[in-house]
Amino acid sequence: MARSADEAFPTAAGTLPMTAQDDFAGAAPFEVRRPGAQTVPFVFNSPHSGRRYPDRFIAMSRLDRDAIRRSEDCFVDELFASAVTFGAPLLAAHFPRAYLDVNREPWELDPRMFGDALPSFANVRSPRVAGGLGTVPKIVGEGQEIYGAKLSFSEANDRVSGIYMPYHACLRQLVTETHACFGIGILVDCHSMPASIRVGDAGVRPDFIIGDRFGTSASSALTEAAIAILISLGYTVAHNKPYAGGFITEHYGRPAHGLHALQIEVNRGLYMDERTYRKSRGFAALADDLARFIERLIAVAGIGVETPPLAAE
């Protein structure tokens, strides 16, 4: 449900935080869930499952609290929670994707969203910006515009400097420490996709899509193992289409240096009702299967993913 532009910005003074810097003043925008000791060379990341929508952000939006959730990867951090029990850290966002998308370059911004000029370093021409899905998204779901009025660049700057940069600093540290400890680092970037997604000429609905940036972000052995494990669990799996991986997969995957990054997309129809944002009866069974997937992938990675010499890069 949309609100008019006149309703988008309440005028009552003192009732809401004034800037993005205050939006998460009382609660951490993200957290690392750690095992007692990290025992495996894996890091799991859930950048789009955040569901804390700041009141100030809701007031700025022309959408209600339900409609604005349409880009949220609901419950993905919970689906992959077993990673911690297997000895891997899990980084989970609490801020919502509609507010800030950390699976983008830091400054992918749409100049049409802002009332003042953007700095020269902003990437205003990326395909993701053109689609309304930049670092500060313009839309959610199927093209619903978020804002009822133009933003200032300072709004974007506060979100990027206050949340995006610390988030990536944390993720980079997790990956770097893992690589230093084990001689290899494997990042699994966890997402969900609408149940309406179809692939191929036959219009098959995949249960999962594994993305490795067309072989550039992870070894083929790791990708093939991930796909094979999911198929063995009874699921339909697509590879790279239509989701090959975003900025995180591309940026952190350096297989020639022993750094591998996979993106995994889970079909929301397996575990939730997309209209009500509630878990379905399939949630527990899927979480159990994902625990089996994680356990088997860890076992395969322990014996089958080698680190090529640096000279290969």
NUTIDO-574909 format. One record per residue: y, x, z of N, C-alpha, C, CB in turn; residue in one letter. Coordinates in steps of 0.2 Angstrom, whole numbers, plus 5000, padded with zeros to 4 digits. Glycine has a CB too. Example, Ala and Ser with C-alpha at 12.3 -4.5 7.8 and 13.67 -1.06 7.14 Angstrom:
<rs>
497250665039497850625039498450665039497850575045a498950645035499550685036500050645039499750705029s
</rs>
This chain:
<rs>
499450045000500050005000500650045000500049955006m501150034995501750074995502250044998501850094987a502750095000503350065003503950084999503450095010r504450044999505050064995505350124997505550004995s505750154992506150214994506650205000506550244988a506850145000507350135006507050135012507650065005d506350125013505950125019505650195020505450075019e505750235016505350305016505650345022505450345010a506250345023506550385028506850345034507050435025f506550345040506850305045507550345047506350295051p507950305050508650335052508750345059509150295049t508250315063508350315070508250395072507750275074a508750415076508850485078508350495084509550505080a508050555084507750575090507050545091508150555096g506750505086506150485087505550525084506150415084t505750565079505250605076505450675076505150575069l504950725075505150795074505650795068504550835073p506050845068506550855062506350895057507150885065m505850945058505650985052504950995052506051055053t504651025047503951045046503751085052503751065040a504151135054503951175060503751145066504551225061q504051075067503851045073503250995072504450995075d503050985066502450935065501850955069502350935057d501651015070501051035073501251075080500651075069f501851055082502051095088501551075094502751075090a501251015094500851005100500151005099500950935102g499951035093499251035091499151085086498950965089a498651125086498551185081498351155074497951225083a498651175069498551155062497851165060499051175058p497551215063496851235060496451275066496851275054f495851275065495451315071494851345068495251265076e494651405071494051435069493451415074494151515069v492951385072492351375076491851425076492051305074r491751465081491351525081490751515085491851585084r490251555082489651555086489751605092489051585082p489251615096489351655102489351725099488751655107g489051745094489051805090488951795083488551865093a489251825079489151815072488551855070489751835067q488051825067487451865066487251865058486851835069t487651825054487551825047488151845043487251755045v488051865037488651885033489051825029488451935028p489051765033489351705030489951685033488851655030f490451655030491051625032491051555029491751665031v491151505033491151435030491951415031490651385033f492151375026492851355026492951285023493251405021n493251245027493451175026494151165025493051125031s494451175020495251175019495551105018495451215014p495151055016495350985015495150935019495150975007h494850945025494550895029495050875035493850915032s495650905035496050885040496250815040496750935039g496350785046496550715047497050705052495850675048r497450755054498050745058498650735054498050805063r498850675053499450655049500050655053499350595045y500550705053501150705057501550635056501550765056p501750615061502150545061502750555056502450525067d503050615056503650635052503450625044503950695053r502850655043502550655036502450585034501950695036f502150545038502050475036502650435035501650435042i503150455039503850425038504150435032504350435044a504050505029504350525023503950495017504250595022m503350475018502950445013503050375011502150455014s502950355005502950285003502250255003503250284995r501750285006501150265007500950245014500650305004l500550205015500350185022499750235024500050115023d499550235030499050285033498450275030499050265041r498250225027497550225023497650255016497350155023d498150235013498150255006498350335005498750215002a498650355010498850425010498250475011499350445015i497650445013497050485014496550495008496650445020r496850465003496350464997496150534994496650424991r496550584996496350654994495950694999497050694992s495850665005495550695011494750705009495650655017e494550765011493850775011493550755018493650855009d493450695018493250665025492650695028493250585024c492650715034492150735038491750795035491650675038f492050835030491650885028491550945033492050915022v492050955037491951005043491350985047492551005047d491250915048490650895052490050905048490750825054e490050895042489450895038489150965038489550875031l489651015038489451085038489451125045489851125033f489451085050489551105057488951155059489651045062a488351135056487751175058487851255056487151145055s488351265052488451335050488551385057489051345046a488851355061489051385068488351405071489551355072v487951355072487251365075486851415072486851305076t486951435065486551485062486951555062486451465055f487451555066487851625067488451635063487351675066g488751585059489251595055489851555057489151575048a490451585057491051555059491251505053491651605059p491651445056491851395051492551385053491451325053l492951395047493751385048493851315045494151435044l494151275049494251205048495051185049493851155052a495351155043496051135044496051065048496251115037a496551055051496750995054497350965051496951005062h497751005047498250975043497950945037498851025041f498250885034497950855028498150885022498150775028p497650875017497750905010498450875007497150895006r498550805009499150775006499750805008499150705007a499750845014500350875017500450945014500250875025y499850985013499851045011499151065009500151095017l499151095003498551115000498451194999498451084992d498051215004497951295004497451314999497651305011v497151274995496751294989497151294983496151244988n497751314984498251334978498551394980498751274978r498951424975499351484976499951454981499751504969e500251504984500651484990501351444987500951544993p501451454981502151424978502051384972502651484977w501451354971501351304965501751244967500651294964e502351234965502851184966503051144960503351204971l503151084961503451044955504151034956503050974955d504551054952505351054953505550984953505651094947p505150934950505350864950505350834957504950824945r505050864961504950834968505550854973504350864971m505950904970506450934975507150914972506351004975f507550914977508250894976508650954975508550854982g508451014977508851074975508351124971508951114982d508651174969508351224964507751264968508851274961a507251274964506651314967506851384966506051294965l506551434970506651504969506251524963506451544975p506451584960506151604954505451624955506551664951s505251634961504551654962504051594962504451694968f504351534962503851474962503551464955504351414963a502851454955502551444949502551364948501751464950n503051344943503151274942502751254936503951274941v502351294932502051274926501351274926502351324921r501051284932500251284932500051214930500051304939s499351214928499051144926499051104933498351164923p498951134938498851094944499551064946498651144950r500051094945500751064946500851014941501251124945v500651024935500750974930500350904932500550994923a499850914935499450854937499650824944498650874938g500150854947500350824953500050854959500350754953g499650904958499250934964499451004965498450924962l500051014967500251084969500151094976500951094967g500451154978500351174985500651114990500751234987t501251084988501451024992501350974986502251034994v500750934987500550884982501050834981499950854984p501150804975501550754973501150684974501750764966k500450684972500150624972499450634977499950614965i499150574978498550574981498050534976498550544988v497450534977496950494974497050494966496950424977g497150434964497150414957497950404955496750364954e498350454956499050454954499550424958499050424947g499350404964499850374969500350424972499450334975q500950414970501450464972501550454980502150454969e501650514983501650514990502350504993501450584993i502950524990503550524993504050474989503950594992y504450444993504950394991505650424990505050344996g505750494991506350524990506150594988506850514995a506650634986506550704984506550744991507050734979k506150804990506150844996506650904995505450874997l506850945000507151005000506651054999507651015006s506851114996506451174996506251195003506751224992f506751195008506651215015506051175018507251205019s505851115015505351075018504651115016505351005015e504651135009504051165007504051235010504051174999a504551275010504551335013504251335020505251365013n504451285024504251285031503451275032504651225035d503251225027502551215027502151275025502351155022r502351315020502051375017502051425022502351395011v502651445025502751495030502351485036503451515031s502451415039502151405045501451385046502551345048g501151365040500451345040500051385035500351275039i500251375029499851415023499751485024500251405016y500251525026500151595027499751615033500851625028m499851575038499351595044498651575042499651555050p498551515039497851495037497551555033497851425033y497851575028497551625024497451695027497951635017h497951705032497851765036497251765040498451785040a497151705043496551695047495851695042496551625050c495851665037495351665032495151735030495451625026l495751775028495651845025495351885031496351875023r495551875037495251915043494551905044495651905049q494351835043493651825044493251855039493551745044l493451855032493051875027493051955027493351855020v493651985029493652055030493152085035494352085031t493252055041492852075047492052065045492952035053e491852015042491251995040490952055035491151935037t491352065030491152125025491052185029491652125020h491552205033491552265037490952275041492152275041a490752215044490152215049489452225045490152155053c489452185040488752175037488752215030488652105035f489252235027489252275021489252225015488652315020g489352155017489352105012489652045015488652085009i490052005011490351945014490251885009491051955015g490051835012489951775008490351715010489151755007i490851695006491251635008490951575005491951645006l490851525009490651455006491251405007489951425009v491551385002492151345002491951275001492651364997d492051235007491651165007492151105005491351155014c491951065001492351004999491950944997492751024992h492250894996491950824994492250804988491950775000s491950754984492150734978492050654978491850764972m492450614974492350544974491650524971492950514969p491450474973490750454971490750434963490550394975a491350424960491450404953491350464949492150374952s491350524951491250574947490650574942491250644951i490650584936490150594931490150654927490050524927r489550684925489550744921489150734915489350804926v489250774910488850774904488850714900488150784906g488550724894488650664889488250604892488250684883d487750614896487350554899487750524905486650584901a488250554907488650524913488250524919488850454911g487950584921487550584927488050594933487050644926v487850564938488250564944487950624949488250504948r488250684949487950734953488050724961488250804951p487550744965487650744972488050804974486950744975d487950854971488350914973488550954966487850964977f489050984967489351034961489451104965489951004958i489051154962489151224964489651254959488551254965i490151284962490651324958490751394959491351284958g490651434954490751504955491251534950490051544955d491751494948492251514943491851544937492651574946r491351514935490951534929490751604929491451524923f490451614935490151684936490551734939489751704930g491151724940491651784942491751784949492251774938t491551734953491751744960491051754965492051674963s490451754962489851764966489351794961489651704969a488851824964488251844960487851784958487851894964s487551794952487151744949486551724953486951764942s486351774957485751764961485951714967485551834964a486551724970486751684975486851614972487451704978l487251604967487351534964486651504962487751544957t486251544959485551504957485151484963485151554953e485251524968484851514975485151444978484951564980a485851444978486151384981485951314977486951384981a485951324970485751264966485051244967485851284959i484551294967483851284968483651254974483451354967a484051274980483851254986484051174987484251284992i484651154984484851084984484351044980485551084982l484151074974483751034970483051024974483551074963i482851074977482151074981482251014987482051134984s482851004989482950954994483050884991483550974998l482950874984482950814981483650794978482750764986g484150834978484750814975484850834968485250854980y485350804965485550814958486150864959485750754954t486150924955486650974956486950994949486351034959v487650994949487951024943488251084944488550974940a488451124939488651194940489351204936488151244937h489851214940490551224938490851174934490451284933n490551114932490951064929490850994933490651054922k491350964934492050974932492451024937492450914931p492151044942492451084948492151154948492451054955y492551204945492251274945492451314951492451314939a492951284955493251324961493951334960492851394962g494351324966495051334965495251404967495351284970g495851404970496251464972495851504977496951454975f495551474982495151514987494551544984494951464992i494151514980493551544977493751594972493151494973t494251584968494551634964494851694967495051614959e495151684973495551734976495051784980496051704980h494551754984494151794988493551814985494051744994y493351794980492751814977492751874973492451764972g492451934975492451994972491752024972493052044975r491351994968490652014969490452094968490251974964p490852124964490752194963490952234969491252224957a491252204974491452234980491052204986492152234981h490552164984490152134989490452074993489952184994g490952044989491251984992491151934987492051994993l490751884990490551824985490851764988489751824985h491051714984491351654985491051594981492151654985a490751544985490551484981490951424984489751484983l491051384979491351314981490751264980491951294976q490751224985490251174985490551104986489651184991i490451054982490750994982490150944983491050974975e490250894988489750844990490050774988489650854998v489550744985489750674983489850624989489250644978n490450594990490650554996490150494996491350534996r489950474991489450414991488850424995489250394984g488650494996488050505000488150495007487850574999l488750495010488850495017489450455020488950565019y489850415016490350375018490550325014490950425019m490950275016491250215013491950235011491250155017d492050245005492750275003493250225004492650294995e493150165004493650115005493850105013493350045003r493450115017493550115024493650185028493050075028t493450235024493450305027492950305033494150325029y492450275033491950275038491350305036491850205041r490950335041490350365039489850315037490050415045k489350325033488850275031488250295035488750275024s487650255034487050275037486750345034486550215035r486950365028486750425025487050485028486850425018g487550485033487850545035487350585039488450525040f487050565044486550605048486050635044486250565053a485750605039485250635035485550685030484850575030a486150675028486450725024486650795028487050705020l486850775034487050835038486450875040487350815045a485850845041485250875042485050915036484650825044d485050885030484850925024485350985023484950875018d485950975025486451035024486251085029487151015025l486051075034485751125039485251165036485551095046a484751125033484151155029484451205024483651105027r484951175020485251215015485551285017485751175011f485951275023486251335025485751385028486751315031i485251365031484751405034484351445028484251365038e484151405023483851435017484251485013483551385013r484951465012485351505009485451575013486051475008l485551575019485651635023485051675022485751615031i484451645022483851685021483751715015483151645022a483951685009483951715003484451765002484151654997v485051755005485651805004485451875008486251775007a485051865013484751925017484351975013484451905023g484051945008483551985004483751994997482851965005i484151944994484251944987484951954984484051874985g485451964988486151974986486352044987486651924989v486352084982486452154983487252174981486052204978e487452224984488152244983488152304978488452274990t488452284972488452334966488952394968488652304960p488852444965489352504967490052484965489152564963p490552514969491252494967491452514960491652524973l491152564958491352594951491152534946490952654949a490752484947490652434942491252394941490052394945a491752384945492252344945492752374939492652334951e
</rs>
